[in-house]
Amino acid sequence: MCGIVGYIGAKSALEVVLAGLKHMEYRGYDSAGISLVTENELFTRKKAGKLGNLQELLTEPGIPSSNLGIGHTRWATHGAPNDLNAHPHLDESGKIAIIHNGIIENFSQLRKDLTASGIKFNSETDTEVVAHLLSNSLTAGSNSLADAMREVCQKLHGAFTLVAVHADSPDVIVGARRNSPLVVGLGVGENFLASDVSAFIAHTKNALELGQDQVVELRKDSVIVTTFNGEVVQAKPFTVTWDAAAAEKGGFDLFMLKEISEQPKAVADTLRGRLNIDHILKLDELKISEQELIEIDNILIIACGTALHAGLIAKYAFEEWTRIPTSVEFASEFRYRNPVVTTRTLCIAISQSGETMDTLMAVRHAKEQGARVLSICNTQGATIPRESDAVLYTHAGPEIAVASTKAFLTQIVATYLVGLYLAQLKKTISTVKIQELLILLASLPAEVDLVLDTIEEVRGLARKFANNKSVLFLGRGVGYGVALEGALKLKELAYMHAEGFPAGELKHGPIALIEEGLLVVVVVPSPTQQPVLHEKIISNIQEVRARGALILAIAVEDDQIVDEFASHIVRVPHLNPFLQPIVSTVPLQVFACEMATARGHDVDQPRNLAKSVTVE
Ligand code: M6R
């Protein structure tokens, strides 16, 4: 949830760390802070609010020049988002500075013990205990900051990435991780630490994955990785496949708009290399044997938020194509119950970041019960894919806006590849049918491109309804997942009451919400491909219209029936019913983005949220 950056080398640490923090701000923006190490001195500044506030503070004269620094952007967990609780936190001597992402679950007891020993705390955070523990460890005889870190980490419970510097050790940064991300960037005569590669991609594409419960010592010419017990380990190197420009706005006002517009390419990248010229599906990267996949007798999809909505849509396709019973669960709920999972369960974990703590914990829970885990993930080397038996990367490129857009479309496409692969192995649908569907999948980038032409029209509609208090979203079948996604986007960006319902459920309660002038967005199925569902949804439209609602229909281009029932219609290309969500979601993304803009909100960094939710 917080963003972490560390730099050691020959450049100005202030500049490198601030530039890195700009790319980390999506992970949290309640406060920001830095510490620079100079000759036996620590220079620390921190400020509540967005990074801009810290940057303003740093225009003061006399900032020391330094080649070693750490920086933090915060998503508050323990303590209000004010200056005092901003990171870095210092020990009593003011020589050790520490930044942290995660939650130290036993901080309360540790704080009591430290307070009883006479230590005075300056903040309400769980993080500050670590600064004092490091200091105590060094006083008690630890040989180095890294030794102290190894000792302290063994006393901590919970999830944490910690990065520390010491004024008396101006040649080293020490990092540690457990259940929270931290990657190393390898430069020439310089090295980097960060929550993700976008913080240092402008300097190097060479990186190292750190494993669980590892400590890293970063010097300008060396990187040493050990376990918490001090055994040296070889970290796994990887090369970042995208470049710095991908993490910039590239002429767009908002990352979200840029990412919406990148969707045709993102979908194409998810498909690339996975369909051969004859449209035979090849998923060589799935490291679960064909025999094991053939023996799978139930599928369990676990995810959160937008990723869960992709899973809900995938369920319809899986059951149709593979005839394997499929359930979809909130990761946070699955984790704390006693599920019926066997060795023939295929657990599919969907996560853009690959770091969502609820999903990670659910993956571990499923594995403990004997399930095989396949993750669908966008972030190379993240924890969830590393702990899965197999991974299918979506290759959507970095998604910076907090609201997920291209991740959603590519997650649906990736789940479909898995569904068709299982169908191919289990022979539940004919080869010809699979090829037909693969050809349709291959045409998706062009279809998404077409739907992007409706952007201006949708923006106009959003501005028209920007003062509404509430919007309802209805769908049926795969359209239900789209309705949920449309409502989630509106809640998180426009801070507006929005609910998604299966249209048939309306009469079982939610219809009481309908009042004169309420906007109801309806995801309308195709009248020719899904005539029964289409008829039913037209009846649902009538029911809400009769009670005064205004209807905005997302309907396929040749659906003329809907014309007389809707106040507004946004047309989308007419596709196979399973592919329809890929195009029907795009106008809803634009709608929420524009609604939030019209209401004066920060679209890329909505309040109270962070991109990567690394706490439970
Ligand atoms: O990184 P993940 O896909 O695991 O994230 C899951 C959710 O936190 C995420 O999809 C969230 O709901 C989005 N911000 C919604 O736009």
Boltz pocket constraint, residues with backbone or C-beta under 6 A from the ligand:
constraints:
  - pocket:
      binder: B
      contacts: [[A, 304], [A, 305], [A, 306], [A, 307], [A, 350], [A, 351], [A, 352], [A, 353], [A, 354], [A, 355], [A, 356], [A, 359], [A, 402], [A, 403], [A, 404], [A, 405], [A, 488], [A, 489], [A, 492], [A, 610], [A, 611], [A, 612], [A, 613]]
      max_distance: 6.0
